[in-house]
Amino acid sequence: MTATMFDDTYRTIKGPAEGLYKEKGSKFLAFAFPVRSTDEVKQHLEALRKEYFDARHHCYAYILGPTKDVYRVNDDGEPSGTGGRPIHGQLLSADLTDTLIVVVRYFGGVLLGASGLANAYKTAARDAIEHAEIVEKTIDVRYRLQFEYVLMNDVMRIVKEFGLTPMNQDYNLDCRLELSVRQSQSVRLYDALAKLRAVTIETL
């Protein structure tokens, strides 16, 4: 394994947050949620559609994963590009991932036009983000180690050197434990453990 240069942190929101924008009688209620999967996205959408069943539109956008390669935008009946895309743009502007924003619109009787709609969805989404607590998380790599008890001191010395806390430990004649390490340190940890030769390393 060779070391590479990369950023091993990403930004997301700590908990749910809300925003609001009003324009010519229309109300745009924005809801931001931390999410880790499309299943969580569906659960939040279903709950909002049930609670705000009388709203005209439920536009949304989400981004998943540290590399932000999983995303979706949905205009929910609004003119193409006026709902989901502006919401997605605010997620990108704030450099967020693992985040869903849904903007629920109550129509006020006056048409806003494409640019007016896009601005309303963008502003509502931004307001939700401004009310959210943004946190930085690390991208971690998880290893499972297996080794004989005689190597315990050598293994634990490396664990201590990297400031790690062993998980799922089983210290019998044949020892097992799991370690979670920041991606930027994972190659160095792997190489240090591999030098012990009799340690079996499995990436989880």
N, CA and C of each residue as an Amber inpcrd file, in Angstrom:
protein
   612
   0.8390000  -1.1990000   0.0000000   0.0000000   0.0000000   0.0000000
   0.8730000   1.2480000   0.0000000   0.5330000   2.1970000  -0.8260000
   1.3150000   3.4220000  -0.8810000   0.4860000   4.5950000  -0.3970000
   1.1450000   5.5550000   0.1970000   0.4470000   6.7110000   0.7490000
   0.0370000   7.6680000  -0.3620000  -1.1280000   8.2820000  -0.2160000
  -1.5800000   9.2940000  -1.1520000  -2.0300000  10.5130000  -0.3770000
  -2.0340000  11.6530000  -1.0490000  -2.4620000  12.8870000  -0.4020000
  -3.9490000  13.0840000  -0.6530000  -4.7130000  13.2450000   0.4020000
  -6.1380000  13.5010000   0.2400000  -6.6770000  14.1570000   1.5020000
  -7.8400000  14.7530000   1.3520000  -8.5180000  15.3580000   2.4840000
  -9.4240000  14.2990000   3.0960000  -9.3280000  14.0690000   4.3940000
 -10.1360000  13.0100000   5.0080000 -11.1870000  13.5810000   5.9660000
 -11.6460000  14.7920000   5.6840000 -12.7260000  15.3610000   6.4830000
 -13.8640000  15.7960000   5.5640000 -15.0500000  15.8940000   6.1450000
 -16.2020000  16.4010000   5.3990000 -17.1310000  17.1320000   6.3610000
 -17.9960000  17.9740000   5.8070000 -18.9100000  18.7840000   6.6050000
 -20.3470000  18.2830000   6.4440000 -21.0630000  18.2400000   7.5650000
 -22.4660000  17.8800000   7.5610000 -23.1540000  18.6640000   8.6700000
 -24.4610000  18.4370000   8.8610000 -25.1550000  19.1320000   9.9490000
 -25.3660000  18.1710000  11.1070000 -25.3480000  18.7150000  12.3150000
 -25.4220000  17.8820000  13.5160000 -26.8290000  17.3650000  13.7660000
 -27.8290000  18.1900000  13.4640000 -29.2100000  17.7980000  13.7210000
 -30.1600000  18.5550000  12.8140000 -31.4630000  18.2870000  12.9270000
 -32.4520000  18.9610000  12.0850000 -32.4510000  20.4720000  12.2950000
 -32.8110000  21.1910000  11.2410000 -32.9090000  22.6590000  11.3000000
 -34.0130000  23.1060000  10.3500000 -34.5330000  24.3000000  10.6020000
 -35.6270000  24.7990000   9.7730000 -35.3370000  26.2130000   9.2690000
 -35.9610000  26.5380000   8.1380000 -35.8410000  27.8750000   7.5650000
 -37.1810000  28.2960000   6.9920000 -37.3040000  29.5740000   6.6480000
 -38.5700000  30.0880000   6.1380000 -38.3150000  31.2430000   5.1760000
 -39.1140000  31.2790000   4.1020000 -39.0830000  32.4120000   3.1850000
 -40.5060000  32.6710000   2.7010000 -40.8880000  33.9450000   2.6530000
 -42.2190000  34.3200000   2.1820000 -42.0960000  35.2670000   0.9930000
 -42.9510000  35.0520000  -0.0090000 -42.9260000  35.8940000  -1.2030000
 -44.3260000  35.9390000  -1.8170000 -44.9080000  37.1250000  -1.8620000
 -46.2080000  37.3510000  -2.5020000 -47.2630000  36.3450000  -2.0530000
 -47.3250000  36.1220000  -0.7590000 -48.3320000  35.2240000  -0.2040000
 -47.9230000  33.7710000  -0.1340000 -46.9370000  33.3680000  -0.9250000
 -46.4430000  31.9880000  -0.8570000 -45.4920000  31.8350000   0.3240000
 -45.6140000  30.7000000   1.0010000 -44.7150000  30.3820000   2.1140000
 -43.8500000  29.1890000   1.7230000 -42.5590000  29.3100000   1.9750000
 -41.6010000  28.2430000   1.6850000 -40.9780000  27.8000000   3.0080000
 -41.3960000  26.6360000   3.4890000 -40.8790000  26.0880000   4.7470000
 -39.7480000  25.1240000   4.4310000 -38.5580000  25.4020000   4.9500000
 -37.3900000  24.5640000   4.6490000 -37.0340000  23.6980000   5.8520000
 -36.7240000  22.4480000   5.5720000 -36.3600000  21.4890000   6.6160000
 -35.0580000  20.7880000   6.2150000 -34.0520000  20.8890000   7.0670000
 -32.7590000  20.2450000   6.8130000 -32.5690000  19.0950000   7.7970000
 -32.0680000  17.9730000   7.2840000 -31.8500000  16.7910000   8.1200000
 -30.4930000  16.1620000   7.8170000 -29.7940000  15.6760000   8.8540000
 -28.6200000  14.8370000   8.5870000 -29.1100000  13.4570000   8.1570000
 -28.5730000  12.9190000   7.0800000 -28.9840000  11.6000000   6.5750000
 -27.7490000  10.8180000   6.1460000 -27.8600000   9.4940000   6.2400000
 -26.7410000   8.6400000   5.8390000 -27.1050000   7.6810000   4.7010000
 -28.3910000   7.6440000   4.3290000 -28.8190000   6.6930000   3.2990000
 -30.0750000   7.2030000   2.6090000 -30.3810000   6.6040000   1.4440000
 -31.5980000   6.9710000   0.7340000 -32.8380000   6.5230000   1.5120000
 -32.7010000   5.4790000   2.3190000 -33.8290000   5.0450000   3.1580000
 -34.2010000   6.1320000   4.1570000 -33.1940000   6.7670000   4.7680000
 -33.4650000   7.8630000   5.7000000 -34.1160000   9.0350000   4.9720000
 -33.6620000   9.2990000   3.7480000 -34.2610000  10.3630000   2.9400000
 -35.7550000  10.0890000   2.7520000 -36.0940000   8.8560000   2.3680000
 -37.4970000   8.4830000   2.1290000 -38.3350000   8.6520000   3.3920000
 -37.7820000   8.2870000   4.5380000 -38.5150000   8.3980000   5.7970000
 -38.8630000   9.8520000   6.0970000 -37.8920000  10.7490000   5.9200000
 -38.1440000  12.1710000   6.1820000 -39.1680000  12.7330000   5.1840000
 -39.0470000  12.3430000   3.9190000 -39.9860000  12.8300000   2.9060000
 -41.4100000  12.3710000   3.2140000 -41.5460000  11.1100000   3.5810000
 -42.8740000  10.5750000   3.8990000 -43.4840000  11.2930000   5.0960000
 -42.6550000  11.5500000   6.1110000 -43.1570000  12.2260000   7.3130000
 -43.6110000  13.6520000   6.9950000 -42.8320000  14.3710000   6.1790000
 -43.1900000  15.7480000   5.8250000 -44.4390000  15.7920000   4.9350000
 -44.5230000  14.8500000   3.9960000 -45.7010000  14.8200000   3.1260000
 -46.9680000  14.5050000   3.9090000 -46.8110000  13.7190000   4.9680000
 -47.9570000  13.3820000   5.8210000 -48.3530000  14.5810000   6.6730000
 -47.3370000  15.2620000   7.2450000 -47.6130000  16.4010000   8.1180000
 -48.1170000  17.6120000   7.3430000 -47.5190000  17.8570000   6.1720000
 -47.8960000  19.0210000   5.3560000 -48.6100000  18.5430000   4.0860000
 -49.6260000  17.7260000   4.2940000 -50.3520000  17.0940000   3.1860000
 -51.0660000  18.1070000   2.2930000 -51.3570000  19.2870000   2.8550000
 -52.1190000  20.2840000   2.0990000 -51.2170000  21.2670000   1.3440000
 -49.9140000  21.0440000   1.3750000 -48.9870000  21.9290000   0.6570000
 -48.9720000  21.5770000  -0.8230000 -48.6470000  22.5560000  -1.6580000
 -48.6720000  22.3720000  -3.1110000 -47.4550000  21.5570000  -3.5870000
 -46.2910000  21.8340000  -3.0370000 -45.0680000  21.1710000  -3.5140000
 -44.1500000  20.8110000  -2.3380000 -43.4060000  19.7270000  -2.5150000
 -42.3580000  19.3170000  -1.5680000 -41.0810000  19.0980000  -2.3880000
 -40.3700000  20.1650000  -2.6730000 -39.1310000  20.0630000  -3.4670000
 -37.9640000  19.7210000  -2.5350000 -37.0000000  18.9810000  -3.0620000
 -35.8910000  18.5980000  -2.1890000 -34.6130000  18.3290000  -2.9770000
 -33.5310000  18.2580000  -2.2120000 -32.2340000  17.8410000  -2.7420000
 -31.4440000  17.2190000  -1.6040000 -30.6210000  16.2600000  -1.9410000
 -29.7390000  15.6800000  -0.9220000 -28.4080000  15.3070000  -1.5470000
 -27.4020000  15.2360000  -0.6880000 -26.0650000  14.7810000  -1.0690000
 -25.6280000  13.7630000  -0.0240000 -25.0660000  12.6380000  -0.4750000
 -24.6160000  11.5820000   0.4330000 -23.1570000  11.2170000   0.1670000
 -22.4710000  10.8050000   1.2170000 -21.1140000  10.2830000   1.0850000
 -20.0320000  11.3390000   1.1880000 -18.8920000  10.9750000   1.7370000
 -17.7770000  11.9160000   1.8910000 -17.3110000  12.5150000   0.5730000
 -17.4470000  11.7640000  -0.5280000 -17.0060000  12.2670000  -1.8330000
 -18.1350000  12.9840000  -2.5770000 -19.3180000  13.0470000  -1.9670000
 -20.4830000  13.7690000  -2.5190000 -20.9220000  13.2310000  -3.8880000
 -20.6540000  11.9640000  -4.1530000 -20.9780000  11.4300000  -5.4780000
 -22.4000000  10.8870000  -5.5780000 -23.1260000  10.8440000  -4.4610000
 -24.5210000  10.4150000  -4.4910000 -25.3970000  11.6290000  -4.1760000
 -26.2220000  12.0170000  -5.1290000 -27.0910000  13.1720000  -4.8960000
 -28.3350000  13.0590000  -5.7710000 -29.3580000  13.8350000  -5.4090000
 -30.5700000  13.8740000  -6.2180000 -31.2610000  15.2110000  -6.0100000
 -31.9140000  15.6990000  -7.0540000 -32.7390000  16.9050000  -6.9550000
 -34.1330000  16.5620000  -7.4620000 -35.1650000  17.1800000  -6.8700000
 -36.5380000  16.8940000  -7.2630000 -37.3710000  18.1740000  -7.1960000
 -38.0220000  18.5090000  -8.3200000 -38.8200000  19.7350000  -8.3990000
 -40.2820000  19.5320000  -7.9720000 -40.7030000  18.2900000  -7.8120000
 -42.0510000  17.9540000  -7.3410000 -43.1370000  18.8020000  -8.0070000
 -43.1040000  18.8710000  -9.3270000 -44.1590000  19.5670000 -10.0540000
 -43.9050000  21.0320000 -10.3700000 -42.8900000  21.6160000  -9.7570000
 -42.5270000  22.9860000 -10.1060000 -41.8320000  22.9690000 -11.4760000
 -41.7770000  24.1170000 -12.1650000 -41.0530000  24.1580000 -13.4480000
 -39.6230000  23.6150000 -13.2940000 -39.1880000  22.8770000 -14.2900000
 -37.8890000  22.2000000 -14.2240000 -36.7490000  23.1410000 -13.8360000
 -35.9870000  22.7330000 -12.8260000 -34.8120000  23.4930000 -12.4050000
 -35.0820000  24.6100000 -11.4180000 -36.3500000  24.7990000 -11.0180000
 -36.6510000  25.9360000 -10.1200000 -36.7270000  25.5470000  -8.6580000
 -36.7940000  24.2240000  -8.3570000 -36.9360000  23.7960000  -6.9670000
 -35.7290000  23.0530000  -6.4370000 -35.5500000  21.8150000  -6.9200000
 -34.4700000  20.9720000  -6.4050000 -33.0790000  21.5050000  -6.6650000
 -32.8730000  22.0600000  -7.8650000 -31.5250000  22.5130000  -8.2230000
 -31.0410000  23.6830000  -7.3530000 -31.8690000  24.7050000  -7.0970000
 -31.4180000  25.7820000  -6.2000000 -31.1270000  25.2910000  -4.7770000
 -31.9140000  24.2960000  -4.3220000 -31.6570000  23.7130000  -2.9940000
 -30.3090000  22.9970000  -3.0070000 -30.0780000  22.2090000  -4.0560000
 -28.8060000  21.4950000  -4.2070000 -27.6340000  22.4810000  -4.2610000
 -27.8560000  23.5980000  -4.9350000 -26.8060000  24.6200000  -5.0160000
 -26.4110000  25.1640000  -3.6580000 -27.3800000  25.2750000  -2.7510000
 -27.0610000  25.7690000  -1.4060000 -26.2790000  24.7300000  -0.6010000
 -26.5890000  23.4650000  -0.8070000 -25.8100000  22.4030000  -0.1590000
 -24.3590000  22.4470000  -0.6280000 -24.1740000  22.6470000  -1.9340000
 -22.8200000  22.7390000  -2.4870000 -22.0990000  23.9780000  -1.9810000
 -22.8100000  25.1030000  -1.9220000 -22.1980000  26.3590000  -1.4570000
 -21.7080000  26.2410000  -0.0190000 -22.4690000  25.5010000   0.7940000
 -22.0890000  25.3230000   2.2030000 -21.1310000  24.1490000   2.3870000
 -20.7890000  23.4620000   1.2760000 -19.8720000  22.3180000   1.3000000
 -20.3730000  21.2200000   2.2330000 -21.6690000  20.9060000   2.1140000
 -22.2850000  19.9070000   2.9890000 -22.5120000  18.5910000   2.2670000
 -22.4520000  17.4990000   3.0110000 -22.8570000  16.1960000   2.5130000
 -23.6190000  15.4820000   3.6240000 -24.1190000  14.2910000   3.3180000
 -24.9850000  13.5600000   4.2570000 -26.0830000  14.4760000   4.7920000
 -26.6550000  15.2610000   3.8840000 -27.6560000  16.2580000   4.2570000
 -28.8010000  16.2770000   3.2410000 -30.0210000  16.3440000   3.7740000
 -31.2310000  16.4730000   2.9710000 -31.9080000  17.7940000   3.3150000
 -32.3410000  18.5320000   2.3020000 -33.1630000  19.7170000   2.5290000
 -34.4460000  19.5760000   1.7090000 -35.5660000  19.7040000   2.4090000
 -36.8810000  19.6810000   1.7720000 -37.5100000  21.0580000   1.9720000
 -38.0100000  21.6400000   0.8910000 -38.7130000  22.9180000   0.9920000
 -40.1830000  22.6950000   0.6210000 -41.0470000  22.9290000   1.5880000
 -42.4850000  22.7460000   1.4190000 -43.1030000  24.0880000   1.0420000
 -43.8400000  24.1210000  -0.0870000 -44.4070000  25.3910000  -0.5450000
 -45.9300000  25.4250000  -0.4100000 -46.3980000  26.4860000   0.2200000
 -47.8240000  26.8030000   0.2290000 -48.0470000  27.9520000  -0.7440000
 -48.8260000  27.7040000  -1.7820000 -49.0410000  28.6820000  -2.8560000
 -49.9130000  29.8440000  -2.3690000 -49.4670000  31.0470000  -2.6680000
 -50.1780000  32.2300000  -2.1960000 -51.0970000  32.8710000  -3.2180000
 -51.2260000  32.2520000  -4.3930000 -52.1490000  32.7730000  -5.3840000
 -51.5110000  33.6450000  -6.4500000 -50.2720000  34.0390000  -6.2510000
 -49.5780000  34.8890000  -7.2220000 -48.3980000  34.1120000  -7.8080000
 -48.3290000  33.9990000  -9.1260000 -47.2100000  33.2990000  -9.7660000
 -45.9270000  34.0970000  -9.5950000 -44.8410000  33.4010000  -9.2900000
 -43.5590000  34.0680000  -9.0330000 -42.6480000  34.0770000 -10.2580000
 -42.9650000  33.2670000 -11.2640000 -42.0680000  33.1610000 -12.4130000
 -40.8880000  32.2580000 -12.0670000 -40.1920000  31.7730000 -13.0900000
 -39.0960000  30.8200000 -12.8850000 -37.9890000  31.3890000 -12.0030000
 -37.5510000  32.6160000 -12.2780000 -36.4590000  33.1970000 -11.4860000
 -36.9010000  33.4610000 -10.0550000 -38.1570000  33.8990000  -9.8930000
 -38.6770000  34.1480000  -8.5470000 -38.7820000  32.8750000  -7.7370000
 -39.2230000  31.7980000  -8.4020000 -39.3120000  30.5010000  -7.7220000
 -37.9350000  30.0070000  -7.2980000 -36.9970000  30.0450000  -8.2280000
 -35.6360000  29.5800000  -7.9350000 -35.0390000  30.3530000  -6.7670000
 -35.2530000  31.6480000  -6.7510000 -34.7330000  32.4720000  -5.6660000
 -35.3970000  32.1170000  -4.3390000 -36.7090000  31.8390000  -4.3720000
 -37.4330000  31.4970000  -3.1450000 -36.9260000  30.1800000  -2.5530000
 -36.7670000  29.1720000  -3.4000000 -36.2780000  27.8730000  -2.9080000
 -34.8380000  27.9800000  -2.4180000 -34.0470000  28.7570000  -3.1270000
 -32.6480000  28.9620000  -2.7220000 -32.5790000  29.6560000  -1.3640000
 -33.3680000  30.7170000  -1.1880000 -33.3210000  31.4990000   0.0430000
 -33.8400000  30.7030000   1.2360000 -34.9010000  29.9310000   1.0250000
 -35.4410000  29.1020000   2.1000000 -34.4140000  28.0540000   2.5370000
 -33.7690000  27.4070000   1.5460000 -32.7520000  26.3980000   1.8550000
 -31.5800000  27.0210000   2.6080000 -31.1560000  28.1960000   2.1640000
 -30.0340000  28.8640000   2.8310000 -30.3870000  29.2150000   4.2690000
 -31.6460000  29.6170000   4.5050000 -32.0670000  29.9610000   5.8540000
 -32.0090000  28.7430000   6.7760000 -32.3960000  27.5740000   6.2450000
 -32.3150000  26.3450000   7.0510000 -30.8600000  26.0270000   7.3960000
 -29.9780000  26.1830000   6.4120000 -28.5510000  25.9080000   6.6520000
 -27.9840000  26.8740000   7.6920000 -28.4070000  28.1330000   7.6170000
 -27.9160000  29.1280000   8.5810000 -28.3940000  28.8330000   9.9990000
 -29.5030000  28.1150000  10.1260000 -30.0080000  27.7440000  11.4490000
 -29.4760000  26.3870000  11.9210000 -28.7060000  25.7180000  11.0790000
 -28.1680000  24.3990000  11.4240000 -26.7900000  24.5330000  12.0740000
 -26.4650000  23.5570000  12.9050000 -25.1070000  23.4770000  13.4620000
 -24.2760000  22.5970000  12.5360000 -23.2760000  23.1750000  11.9110000
 -22.4340000  22.4470000  10.9650000 -21.2420000  21.8380000  11.7100000
 -20.9880000  20.5710000  11.4560000 -19.8890000  19.8610000  12.1180000
 -18.9660000  19.2590000  11.0660000 -17.7130000  19.0970000  11.4560000
 -16.7340000  18.4600000  10.5760000 -16.4550000  17.0600000  11.0870000
 -16.5340000  16.0950000  10.1980000 -16.2860000  14.7030000  10.5690000
 -15.1250000  14.1500000   9.7630000 -14.5360000  13.0830000  10.2620000
 -13.4070000  12.4600000   9.5630000 -13.8690000  11.2210000   8.8090000
 -13.2200000  10.9690000   7.6890000 -13.4280000   9.7250000   6.9510000
 -12.5140000   8.6880000   7.5920000 -13.0990000   7.6220000   8.0930000
 -12.3230000   6.6250000   8.8250000 -12.2310000   5.2980000   8.0820000
 -11.1420000   4.5880000   8.3320000 -10.9420000   3.2380000   7.8110000
 -10.9340000   2.2970000   9.0080000 -11.5950000   1.1560000   8.8500000
 -11.6890000   0.2110000   9.9670000 -10.9440000  -1.0760000   9.6290000
 -10.1130000  -1.5200000  10.5630000  -9.3480000  -2.7550000  10.3940000
  -9.7330000  -3.7670000  11.4710000  -9.7030000  -5.0480000  11.0850000
  -9.8180000  -6.1260000  12.0770000  -8.4810000  -6.8550000  12.1270000
  -7.9210000  -6.9810000  13.3210000  -6.6160000  -7.6300000  13.5030000
  -6.7910000  -8.9910000  14.1650000  -5.9330000  -9.9170000  13.7710000
  -5.8990000 -11.2300000  14.4100000  -4.4330000 -11.6010000  14.6160000
  -4.0950000 -12.0090000  15.8350000  -2.6930000 -12.3070000  16.1510000
  -2.6110000 -13.1800000  17.3970000  -1.4320000 -13.7860000  17.5920000
  -1.2270000 -14.6110000  18.7860000  -0.9310000 -13.7130000  19.9900000
  -1.2480000 -14.2330000  21.1610000  -1.1420000 -13.4390000  22.3920000
   0.2710000 -12.9080000  22.6220000   1.2690000 -13.6190000  22.1540000
   2.6560000 -13.1950000  22.3840000   2.9610000 -11.8570000  21.7030000
   2.1490000 -11.4790000  20.7250000   2.3700000 -10.2080000  20.0190000
   1.5790000  -9.0470000  20.6330000   0.8840000  -9.3420000  21.7270000
   0.0090000  -8.3280000  22.3300000   0.7270000  -7.0100000  22.6030000
   1.8630000  -7.0440000  23.2430000   2.5750000  -5.8130000  23.5970000
   2.9750000  -5.0120000  22.3670000   3.4260000  -5.7020000  21.3220000
   3.8350000  -5.0180000  20.0920000   2.6420000  -4.3370000  19.4200000
   1.5200000  -5.0480000  19.3730000   0.3130000  -4.4860000  18.7580000
  -0.1820000  -3.2810000  19.5590000  -0.2480000  -3.4350000  20.8730000
  -0.7810000  -2.3580000  21.7090000   0.1290000  -1.1330000  21.7100000
   1.4280000  -1.3490000  21.5230000   2.3550000  -0.2150000  21.4200000
   1.9990000   0.6370000  20.1970000   1.6980000  -0.0290000  19.0740000
   1.3250000   0.6930000  17.8530000  -0.0300000   1.3770000  18.0320000
  -0.9650000   0.6810000  18.6610000  -2.2920000   1.2590000  18.9140000
  -2.1570000   2.5410000  19.7380000  -1.3060000   2.4770000  20.7670000
  -1.0970000   3.6490000  21.6320000  -0.4010000   4.7690000  20.8690000
   0.5560000   4.4120000  20.0290000   1.3070000   5.4000000  19.2520000
   0.3710000   6.2210000  18.3520000  -0.6630000   5.5660000  17.8210000
  -1.6190000   6.2530000  16.9470000  -2.7860000   6.8620000  17.7160000
  -2.7980000   6.6800000  19.0260000  -3.8550000   7.2640000  19.8450000
  -5.2230000   6.6510000  19.5970000  -5.2560000   5.3330000  19.3070000
  -6.5080000   4.6680000  18.9700000  -7.0830000   3.9010000  20.1560000
  -8.3770000   3.6430000  20.0920000  -9.0560000   2.8570000  21.1160000
  -9.5500000   1.5620000  20.4810000  -9.0450000   0.4020000  20.9500000
  -9.4780000  -0.8840000  20.3750000 -10.9770000  -1.1140000  20.5890000
 -11.6120000  -1.7720000  19.6080000 -13.0300000  -2.1080000  19.7010000
 -13.2010000  -3.6100000  19.5030000 -14.3020000  -4.1380000  20.0150000
 -14.6310000  -5.5680000  19.8490000 -13.4230000  -6.4480000  20.1550000
 -12.8790000  -6.2730000  21.3510000 -11.6480000  -6.9700000  21.7200000
 -11.9320000  -8.3930000  22.2190000 -11.0580000  -9.2970000  21.8630000
 -11.1340000 -10.6790000  22.3360000  -9.6990000 -11.1500000  22.5580000
  -9.2830000 -11.1630000  23.8230000  -7.8830000 -11.4800000  24.1370000
  -7.7700000 -12.8830000  24.7360000  -7.7380000 -13.8560000  23.8620000
  -7.4560000 -15.2210000  24.2880000  -6.1160000 -15.6240000  23.6770000
  -5.8770000 -16.9220000  23.5140000  -4.6280000 -17.3530000  22.8830000
  -4.5330000 -16.7810000  21.4760000  -5.6880000 -16.7410000  20.7890000
  -5.7670000 -16.1390000  19.4630000  -6.5320000 -14.8260000  19.6190000
  -5.8320000 -13.7000000  19.5460000  -6.4340000 -12.4050000  19.8740000
  -7.0610000 -11.7570000  18.6430000  -8.1500000 -11.0450000  18.8790000
  -8.8160000 -10.2760000  17.8240000  -9.1910000  -8.9100000  18.3730000
  -9.0760000  -7.9010000  17.5130000  -9.5820000  -6.5800000  17.8780000
  -9.7870000  -5.7700000  16.6050000 -10.5940000  -4.7270000  16.7270000
 -10.8580000  -3.8490000  15.5960000 -10.3880000  -2.4370000  15.9230000
  -9.9270000  -1.7390000  14.8960000  -9.4330000  -0.3780000  15.0470000
 -10.0780000   0.5110000  13.9880000 -10.4010000   1.7350000  14.3800000
 -10.8950000   2.7330000  13.4320000  -9.8940000   3.8760000  13.4180000
  -9.4150000   4.2460000  12.2250000  -8.3630000   5.2480000  12.1090000
  -8.7170000   6.2130000  10.9840000  -8.3080000   7.4630000  11.1410000
  -8.5310000   8.4430000  10.0810000  -7.8740000   7.9750000   8.7920000
  -8.5580000   8.2270000   7.6840000  -8.0670000   7.7510000   6.3890000
  -6.6560000   8.2390000   6.0880000  -6.3530000   9.4650000   6.4980000
  -5.0240000  10.0210000   6.2140000  -3.9150000   9.2830000   6.9680000
  -4.2710000   8.5510000   8.0420000  -3.2750000   7.8040000   8.8140000
  -3.3550000   6.2980000   8.5510000  -4.3160000   5.8730000   7.7350000
  -4.5920000   4.4390000   7.5890000  -3.4320000   3.6700000   6.9620000
  -2.7770000   4.2520000   5.9640000  -1.6710000   3.5550000   5.3010000
  -0.4940000   3.3930000   6.2550000  -0.2220000   4.4370000   7.0210000
   0.8940000   4.3840000   7.9840000   0.6300000   3.3290000   9.0610000
  -0.6270000   3.2610000   9.5300000  -0.9880000   2.2540000  10.5290000
  -0.8710000   0.8570000   9.9380000  -1.3860000   0.6690000   8.7310000
  -1.3270000  -0.6380000   8.0780000   0.1250000  -1.1000000   7.9400000
   0.9810000  -0.1930000   7.4830000   2.3900000  -0.5550000   7.2850000
   3.0650000  -0.9200000   8.6070000   2.7370000  -0.1740000   9.6700000
   3.3420000  -0.4530000  10.9810000   2.9160000  -1.8250000  11.4890000
   1.6400000  -2.1630000  11.3230000   1.1410000  -3.4680000  11.7710000
   1.6650000  -4.5990000  10.8900000   1.7720000  -4.3340000   9.5940000
   2.2320000  -5.3660000   8.6580000   3.6740000  -5.7830000   8.9590000
   4.4660000  -4.8850000   9.5340000   5.8590000  -5.2090000   9.8640000
   5.9510000  -6.2800000  10.9500000   4.8570000  -6.4850000  11.7010000
   4.8600000  -7.5070000  12.7470000   4.7150000  -8.9070000  12.1590000
   4.4420000  -8.9690000  10.8410000   4.4000000 -10.2110000  10.0640000
   3.2690000 -11.1550000  10.4920000   3.2420000 -11.5710000  11.7380000
   2.2720000 -12.5890000  12.1650000   0.9010000 -11.9970000  12.4940000
   0.7170000 -10.7260000  12.2060000  -0.5860000 -10.1050000  12.4140000
  -1.3840000 -10.1370000  11.1070000  -2.5740000 -10.6870000  11.1670000
  -3.4660000 -10.7020000  10.0090000  -4.3320000  -9.4460000  10.0500000
  -4.3350000  -8.6850000   8.9530000  -5.0700000  -7.4140000   8.9040000
  -6.1560000  -7.5110000   7.8440000  -7.3720000  -7.2510000   8.2620000
  -8.5130000  -7.2750000   7.3330000  -9.1820000  -5.9020000   7.3360000
  -9.4080000  -5.3590000   6.1460000 -10.1160000  -4.0780000   6.0370000
 -11.6130000  -4.3420000   6.0280000 -12.3360000  -3.6690000   6.9040000
 -13.7870000  -3.8760000   7.0250000 -14.5380000  -2.8990000   6.1450000
